[in-house]
Amino acid sequence: MFILWITLLIYIYSVGMTDIHFWGECKKTLERDLPVEEYSTWIAPLTLEQNNGSNPLSYSVLAPNKFISDWVEDNYGPTIKERLSAITSNRDLNLNF
């Protein structure tokens, strides 16, 4: 039973409890289009979180540190927003880094 519990905790941590279902789809498209090293370094560690209480809905791309967040925003921000907008059919998607 203890091993099952630990396995579940590891899974939840690796998936990210704040991950939004369509974020996985966005990351898959980026993984397909980017070199492995680039995806692994910059995109894989990112998560997406809904900003509670925001109207209209807004989301934040979360990174392990400010350097990664700034780099991703500068280099992939428009691409990420474009892909999320296409996946969600929401052209007015509010996205923060």
Phi and psi in radians as a Rosetta constraint file:
Dihedral C 1 N 2 CA 2 C 2 CIRCULARHARMONIC -1.063 0.35
Dihedral N 2 CA 2 C 2 N 3 CIRCULARHARMONIC -0.721 0.35
Dihedral C 2 N 3 CA 3 C 3 CIRCULARHARMONIC -1.128 0.35
Dihedral N 3 CA 3 C 3 N 4 CIRCULARHARMONIC -0.694 0.35
Dihedral C 3 N 4 CA 4 C 4 CIRCULARHARMONIC -1.078 0.35
Dihedral N 4 CA 4 C 4 N 5 CIRCULARHARMONIC -0.757 0.35
Dihedral C 4 N 5 CA 5 C 5 CIRCULARHARMONIC -1.098 0.35
Dihedral N 5 CA 5 C 5 N 6 CIRCULARHARMONIC -0.795 0.35
Dihedral C 5 N 6 CA 6 C 6 CIRCULARHARMONIC -1.100 0.35
Dihedral N 6 CA 6 C 6 N 7 CIRCULARHARMONIC -0.726 0.35
Dihedral C 6 N 7 CA 7 C 7 CIRCULARHARMONIC -1.066 0.35
Dihedral N 7 CA 7 C 7 N 8 CIRCULARHARMONIC -0.748 0.35
Dihedral C 7 N 8 CA 8 C 8 CIRCULARHARMONIC -1.103 0.35
Dihedral N 8 CA 8 C 8 N 9 CIRCULARHARMONIC -0.772 0.35
Dihedral C 8 N 9 CA 9 C 9 CIRCULARHARMONIC -1.091 0.35
Dihedral N 9 CA 9 C 9 N 10 CIRCULARHARMONIC -0.725 0.35
Dihedral C 9 N 10 CA 10 C 10 CIRCULARHARMONIC -1.101 0.35
Dihedral N 10 CA 10 C 10 N 11 CIRCULARHARMONIC -0.749 0.35
Dihedral C 10 N 11 CA 11 C 11 CIRCULARHARMONIC -1.090 0.35
Dihedral N 11 CA 11 C 11 N 12 CIRCULARHARMONIC -0.819 0.35
Dihedral C 11 N 12 CA 12 C 12 CIRCULARHARMONIC -1.062 0.35
Dihedral N 12 CA 12 C 12 N 13 CIRCULARHARMONIC -0.752 0.35
Dihedral C 12 N 13 CA 13 C 13 CIRCULARHARMONIC -1.136 0.35
Dihedral N 13 CA 13 C 13 N 14 CIRCULARHARMONIC -0.739 0.35
Dihedral C 13 N 14 CA 14 C 14 CIRCULARHARMONIC -1.231 0.35
Dihedral N 14 CA 14 C 14 N 15 CIRCULARHARMONIC -0.601 0.35
Dihedral C 14 N 15 CA 15 C 15 CIRCULARHARMONIC -1.368 0.35
Dihedral N 15 CA 15 C 15 N 16 CIRCULARHARMONIC -0.632 0.35
Dihedral C 15 N 16 CA 16 C 16 CIRCULARHARMONIC 1.605 0.35
Dihedral N 16 CA 16 C 16 N 17 CIRCULARHARMONIC 2.035 0.35
Dihedral C 16 N 17 CA 17 C 17 CIRCULARHARMONIC -1.215 0.35
Dihedral N 17 CA 17 C 17 N 18 CIRCULARHARMONIC -0.335 0.35
Dihedral C 17 N 18 CA 18 C 18 CIRCULARHARMONIC -1.625 0.35
Dihedral N 18 CA 18 C 18 N 19 CIRCULARHARMONIC -0.008 0.35
Dihedral C 18 N 19 CA 19 C 19 CIRCULARHARMONIC -1.135 0.35
Dihedral N 19 CA 19 C 19 N 20 CIRCULARHARMONIC 2.304 0.35
Dihedral C 19 N 20 CA 20 C 20 CIRCULARHARMONIC -1.580 0.35
Dihedral N 20 CA 20 C 20 N 21 CIRCULARHARMONIC 2.489 0.35
Dihedral C 20 N 21 CA 21 C 21 CIRCULARHARMONIC -0.976 0.35
Dihedral N 21 CA 21 C 21 N 22 CIRCULARHARMONIC -0.664 0.35
Dihedral C 21 N 22 CA 22 C 22 CIRCULARHARMONIC -1.385 0.35
Dihedral N 22 CA 22 C 22 N 23 CIRCULARHARMONIC -0.223 0.35
Dihedral C 22 N 23 CA 23 C 23 CIRCULARHARMONIC -1.120 0.35
Dihedral N 23 CA 23 C 23 N 24 CIRCULARHARMONIC -0.664 0.35
Dihedral C 23 N 24 CA 24 C 24 CIRCULARHARMONIC -1.059 0.35
Dihedral N 24 CA 24 C 24 N 25 CIRCULARHARMONIC -0.685 0.35
Dihedral C 24 N 25 CA 25 C 25 CIRCULARHARMONIC -1.134 0.35
Dihedral N 25 CA 25 C 25 N 26 CIRCULARHARMONIC -0.738 0.35
Dihedral C 25 N 26 CA 26 C 26 CIRCULARHARMONIC -1.077 0.35
Dihedral N 26 CA 26 C 26 N 27 CIRCULARHARMONIC -0.805 0.35
Dihedral C 26 N 27 CA 27 C 27 CIRCULARHARMONIC -1.109 0.35
Dihedral N 27 CA 27 C 27 N 28 CIRCULARHARMONIC -0.609 0.35
Dihedral C 27 N 28 CA 28 C 28 CIRCULARHARMONIC -1.088 0.35
Dihedral N 28 CA 28 C 28 N 29 CIRCULARHARMONIC -0.716 0.35
Dihedral C 28 N 29 CA 29 C 29 CIRCULARHARMONIC -1.171 0.35
Dihedral N 29 CA 29 C 29 N 30 CIRCULARHARMONIC -0.663 0.35
Dihedral C 29 N 30 CA 30 C 30 CIRCULARHARMONIC -1.193 0.35
Dihedral N 30 CA 30 C 30 N 31 CIRCULARHARMONIC -0.700 0.35
Dihedral C 30 N 31 CA 31 C 31 CIRCULARHARMONIC -1.069 0.35
Dihedral N 31 CA 31 C 31 N 32 CIRCULARHARMONIC -0.685 0.35
Dihedral C 31 N 32 CA 32 C 32 CIRCULARHARMONIC -1.156 0.35
Dihedral N 32 CA 32 C 32 N 33 CIRCULARHARMONIC -0.626 0.35
Dihedral C 32 N 33 CA 33 C 33 CIRCULARHARMONIC -1.663 0.35
Dihedral N 33 CA 33 C 33 N 34 CIRCULARHARMONIC -0.245 0.35
Dihedral C 33 N 34 CA 34 C 34 CIRCULARHARMONIC -1.865 0.35
Dihedral N 34 CA 34 C 34 N 35 CIRCULARHARMONIC 2.689 0.35
Dihedral C 34 N 35 CA 35 C 35 CIRCULARHARMONIC -1.053 0.35
Dihedral N 35 CA 35 C 35 N 36 CIRCULARHARMONIC 2.603 0.35
Dihedral C 35 N 36 CA 36 C 36 CIRCULARHARMONIC -0.951 0.35
Dihedral N 36 CA 36 C 36 N 37 CIRCULARHARMONIC -0.801 0.35
Dihedral C 36 N 37 CA 37 C 37 CIRCULARHARMONIC -1.100 0.35
Dihedral N 37 CA 37 C 37 N 38 CIRCULARHARMONIC -0.710 0.35
Dihedral C 37 N 38 CA 38 C 38 CIRCULARHARMONIC -1.151 0.35
Dihedral N 38 CA 38 C 38 N 39 CIRCULARHARMONIC -0.817 0.35
Dihedral C 38 N 39 CA 39 C 39 CIRCULARHARMONIC -1.068 0.35
Dihedral N 39 CA 39 C 39 N 40 CIRCULARHARMONIC -0.827 0.35
Dihedral C 39 N 40 CA 40 C 40 CIRCULARHARMONIC -1.086 0.35
Dihedral N 40 CA 40 C 40 N 41 CIRCULARHARMONIC -0.671 0.35
Dihedral C 40 N 41 CA 41 C 41 CIRCULARHARMONIC -1.327 0.35
Dihedral N 41 CA 41 C 41 N 42 CIRCULARHARMONIC -0.817 0.35
Dihedral C 41 N 42 CA 42 C 42 CIRCULARHARMONIC -1.815 0.35
Dihedral N 42 CA 42 C 42 N 43 CIRCULARHARMONIC -0.638 0.35
Dihedral C 42 N 43 CA 43 C 43 CIRCULARHARMONIC -1.709 0.35
Dihedral N 43 CA 43 C 43 N 44 CIRCULARHARMONIC -0.760 0.35
Dihedral C 43 N 44 CA 44 C 44 CIRCULARHARMONIC -0.934 0.35
Dihedral N 44 CA 44 C 44 N 45 CIRCULARHARMONIC -0.699 0.35
Dihedral C 44 N 45 CA 45 C 45 CIRCULARHARMONIC -1.320 0.35
Dihedral N 45 CA 45 C 45 N 46 CIRCULARHARMONIC -0.106 0.35
Dihedral C 45 N 46 CA 46 C 46 CIRCULARHARMONIC -1.372 0.35
Dihedral N 46 CA 46 C 46 N 47 CIRCULARHARMONIC 2.600 0.35
Dihedral C 46 N 47 CA 47 C 47 CIRCULARHARMONIC -2.255 0.35
Dihedral N 47 CA 47 C 47 N 48 CIRCULARHARMONIC 2.886 0.35
Dihedral C 47 N 48 CA 48 C 48 CIRCULARHARMONIC -2.144 0.35
Dihedral N 48 CA 48 C 48 N 49 CIRCULARHARMONIC 2.331 0.35
Dihedral C 48 N 49 CA 49 C 49 CIRCULARHARMONIC -2.246 0.35
Dihedral N 49 CA 49 C 49 N 50 CIRCULARHARMONIC 2.394 0.35
Dihedral C 49 N 50 CA 50 C 50 CIRCULARHARMONIC -1.361 0.35
Dihedral N 50 CA 50 C 50 N 51 CIRCULARHARMONIC 2.346 0.35
Dihedral C 50 N 51 CA 51 C 51 CIRCULARHARMONIC -1.421 0.35
Dihedral N 51 CA 51 C 51 N 52 CIRCULARHARMONIC 1.924 0.35
Dihedral C 51 N 52 CA 52 C 52 CIRCULARHARMONIC -1.119 0.35
Dihedral N 52 CA 52 C 52 N 53 CIRCULARHARMONIC 2.418 0.35
Dihedral C 52 N 53 CA 53 C 53 CIRCULARHARMONIC 1.426 0.35
Dihedral N 53 CA 53 C 53 N 54 CIRCULARHARMONIC 0.031 0.35
Dihedral C 53 N 54 CA 54 C 54 CIRCULARHARMONIC -1.501 0.35
Dihedral N 54 CA 54 C 54 N 55 CIRCULARHARMONIC 2.439 0.35
Dihedral C 54 N 55 CA 55 C 55 CIRCULARHARMONIC -2.449 0.35
Dihedral N 55 CA 55 C 55 N 56 CIRCULARHARMONIC 1.974 0.35
Dihedral C 55 N 56 CA 56 C 56 CIRCULARHARMONIC -1.227 0.35
Dihedral N 56 CA 56 C 56 N 57 CIRCULARHARMONIC 2.951 0.35
Dihedral C 56 N 57 CA 57 C 57 CIRCULARHARMONIC -0.970 0.35
Dihedral N 57 CA 57 C 57 N 58 CIRCULARHARMONIC 2.452 0.35
Dihedral C 57 N 58 CA 58 C 58 CIRCULARHARMONIC -2.384 0.35
Dihedral N 58 CA 58 C 58 N 59 CIRCULARHARMONIC 2.770 0.35
Dihedral C 58 N 59 CA 59 C 59 CIRCULARHARMONIC -2.308 0.35
Dihedral N 59 CA 59 C 59 N 60 CIRCULARHARMONIC 2.670 0.35
Dihedral C 59 N 60 CA 60 C 60 CIRCULARHARMONIC -2.108 0.35
Dihedral N 60 CA 60 C 60 N 61 CIRCULARHARMONIC 2.305 0.35
Dihedral C 60 N 61 CA 61 C 61 CIRCULARHARMONIC -1.496 0.35
Dihedral N 61 CA 61 C 61 N 62 CIRCULARHARMONIC 2.118 0.35
Dihedral C 61 N 62 CA 62 C 62 CIRCULARHARMONIC -1.831 0.35
Dihedral N 62 CA 62 C 62 N 63 CIRCULARHARMONIC 2.380 0.35
Dihedral C 62 N 63 CA 63 C 63 CIRCULARHARMONIC -2.165 0.35
Dihedral N 63 CA 63 C 63 N 64 CIRCULARHARMONIC 2.834 0.35
Dihedral C 63 N 64 CA 64 C 64 CIRCULARHARMONIC -1.112 0.35
Dihedral N 64 CA 64 C 64 N 65 CIRCULARHARMONIC -0.444 0.35
Dihedral C 64 N 65 CA 65 C 65 CIRCULARHARMONIC -2.725 0.35
Dihedral N 65 CA 65 C 65 N 66 CIRCULARHARMONIC 2.962 0.35
Dihedral C 65 N 66 CA 66 C 66 CIRCULARHARMONIC -1.136 0.35
Dihedral N 66 CA 66 C 66 N 67 CIRCULARHARMONIC -0.640 0.35
Dihedral C 66 N 67 CA 67 C 67 CIRCULARHARMONIC -1.032 0.35
Dihedral N 67 CA 67 C 67 N 68 CIRCULARHARMONIC -0.854 0.35
Dihedral C 67 N 68 CA 68 C 68 CIRCULARHARMONIC -1.110 0.35
Dihedral N 68 CA 68 C 68 N 69 CIRCULARHARMONIC -0.768 0.35
Dihedral C 68 N 69 CA 69 C 69 CIRCULARHARMONIC -1.023 0.35
Dihedral N 69 CA 69 C 69 N 70 CIRCULARHARMONIC -0.834 0.35
Dihedral C 69 N 70 CA 70 C 70 CIRCULARHARMONIC -1.123 0.35
Dihedral N 70 CA 70 C 70 N 71 CIRCULARHARMONIC -0.735 0.35
Dihedral C 70 N 71 CA 71 C 71 CIRCULARHARMONIC -1.123 0.35
Dihedral N 71 CA 71 C 71 N 72 CIRCULARHARMONIC -0.782 0.35
Dihedral C 71 N 72 CA 72 C 72 CIRCULARHARMONIC -1.121 0.35
Dihedral N 72 CA 72 C 72 N 73 CIRCULARHARMONIC -0.760 0.35
Dihedral C 72 N 73 CA 73 C 73 CIRCULARHARMONIC -1.049 0.35
Dihedral N 73 CA 73 C 73 N 74 CIRCULARHARMONIC -0.792 0.35
Dihedral C 73 N 74 CA 74 C 74 CIRCULARHARMONIC -1.167 0.35
Dihedral N 74 CA 74 C 74 N 75 CIRCULARHARMONIC -0.656 0.35
Dihedral C 74 N 75 CA 75 C 75 CIRCULARHARMONIC -1.758 0.35
Dihedral N 75 CA 75 C 75 N 76 CIRCULARHARMONIC -0.469 0.35
Dihedral C 75 N 76 CA 76 C 76 CIRCULARHARMONIC -2.241 0.35
Dihedral N 76 CA 76 C 76 N 77 CIRCULARHARMONIC -0.061 0.35
Dihedral C 76 N 77 CA 77 C 77 CIRCULARHARMONIC -0.888 0.35
Dihedral N 77 CA 77 C 77 N 78 CIRCULARHARMONIC -0.948 0.35
Dihedral C 77 N 78 CA 78 C 78 CIRCULARHARMONIC -1.085 0.35
Dihedral N 78 CA 78 C 78 N 79 CIRCULARHARMONIC -0.652 0.35
Dihedral C 78 N 79 CA 79 C 79 CIRCULARHARMONIC -1.156 0.35
Dihedral N 79 CA 79 C 79 N 80 CIRCULARHARMONIC -0.786 0.35
Dihedral C 79 N 80 CA 80 C 80 CIRCULARHARMONIC -1.086 0.35
Dihedral N 80 CA 80 C 80 N 81 CIRCULARHARMONIC -0.800 0.35
Dihedral C 80 N 81 CA 81 C 81 CIRCULARHARMONIC -1.091 0.35
Dihedral N 81 CA 81 C 81 N 82 CIRCULARHARMONIC -0.746 0.35
Dihedral C 81 N 82 CA 82 C 82 CIRCULARHARMONIC -1.068 0.35
Dihedral N 82 CA 82 C 82 N 83 CIRCULARHARMONIC -0.777 0.35
Dihedral C 82 N 83 CA 83 C 83 CIRCULARHARMONIC -1.208 0.35
Dihedral N 83 CA 83 C 83 N 84 CIRCULARHARMONIC -0.721 0.35
Dihedral C 83 N 84 CA 84 C 84 CIRCULARHARMONIC -1.121 0.35
Dihedral N 84 CA 84 C 84 N 85 CIRCULARHARMONIC -0.684 0.35
Dihedral C 84 N 85 CA 85 C 85 CIRCULARHARMONIC -1.089 0.35
Dihedral N 85 CA 85 C 85 N 86 CIRCULARHARMONIC -0.725 0.35
Dihedral C 85 N 86 CA 86 C 86 CIRCULARHARMONIC -1.164 0.35
Dihedral N 86 CA 86 C 86 N 87 CIRCULARHARMONIC -0.752 0.35
Dihedral C 86 N 87 CA 87 C 87 CIRCULARHARMONIC -1.157 0.35
Dihedral N 87 CA 87 C 87 N 88 CIRCULARHARMONIC -0.691 0.35
Dihedral C 87 N 88 CA 88 C 88 CIRCULARHARMONIC -1.614 0.35
Dihedral N 88 CA 88 C 88 N 89 CIRCULARHARMONIC -0.094 0.35
Dihedral C 88 N 89 CA 89 C 89 CIRCULARHARMONIC 0.994 0.35
Dihedral N 89 CA 89 C 89 N 90 CIRCULARHARMONIC 0.618 0.35
Dihedral C 89 N 90 CA 90 C 90 CIRCULARHARMONIC -2.153 0.35
Dihedral N 90 CA 90 C 90 N 91 CIRCULARHARMONIC 1.715 0.35
Dihedral C 90 N 91 CA 91 C 91 CIRCULARHARMONIC -1.248 0.35
Dihedral N 91 CA 91 C 91 N 92 CIRCULARHARMONIC -0.334 0.35
Dihedral C 91 N 92 CA 92 C 92 CIRCULARHARMONIC -1.750 0.35
Dihedral N 92 CA 92 C 92 N 93 CIRCULARHARMONIC 0.530 0.35
Dihedral C 92 N 93 CA 93 C 93 CIRCULARHARMONIC -1.088 0.35
Dihedral N 93 CA 93 C 93 N 94 CIRCULARHARMONIC 2.208 0.35
Dihedral C 93 N 94 CA 94 C 94 CIRCULARHARMONIC -1.623 0.35
Dihedral N 94 CA 94 C 94 N 95 CIRCULARHARMONIC 2.048 0.35
Dihedral C 94 N 95 CA 95 C 95 CIRCULARHARMONIC -2.253 0.35
Dihedral N 95 CA 95 C 95 N 96 CIRCULARHARMONIC 2.235 0.35
Dihedral C 95 N 96 CA 96 C 96 CIRCULARHARMONIC -2.045 0.35
Dihedral N 96 CA 96 C 96 N 97 CIRCULARHARMONIC 2.691 0.35
